[in-house]
């Protein structure tokens, strides 16, 4: 999941550099959401894995 987040971040940077602002914004939002989901999943697995 972190890999997908980084992929969308790179995609957003490339799209922004080429002038596709709306597409870059969408990709950046997807990257943010995936990163937050990754952090939540990491925290849950960290807390449940310690038992």
N, C-alpha and C positions, 0 to 999 in steps of 0.2 A: 504494500500500500504506500509505503514511503517512496518507493520507486516511481509509482504513478504520479505522486505529488510532485516529485522533482521533474518528471517528464513534462507535466503540464506547465510547470514554472518555466522551464526552458522554452517550451512552445510559446508561452506568453511573451517571453523576452524577444524571441525571433519575430513574432507577429508584430510586436510594438516597434521593433527596429525597421520593419518593412512598411509600417504605416497603417496596419490593420488594427485600429484602436479598439473597436467593439469586440473583435475576436480575441485580442490580447486581454481585454478586461474579463471576458467570459472564461478564458483559460486560467487567468489569475484567480478568479473566484473558485473555480473547480479545484485548483491547487490548494487554496486555503482550506476548503471544506475537507478535502482528503487528508491534509495534514492534521486537522483537528480530530478527525475520526481516528487517525493513526495514534495520536497522543492519548486519546481516551482508551483505545484498545490496549496500548502499551501499559497505561496505568492500571487497568483492570487485570491484565495478565501478570503484572508485577505484584499486585496485592494478593491475588489468588494463588500465585505460584510459590509464595513464601511459606505456605502451610505444609 
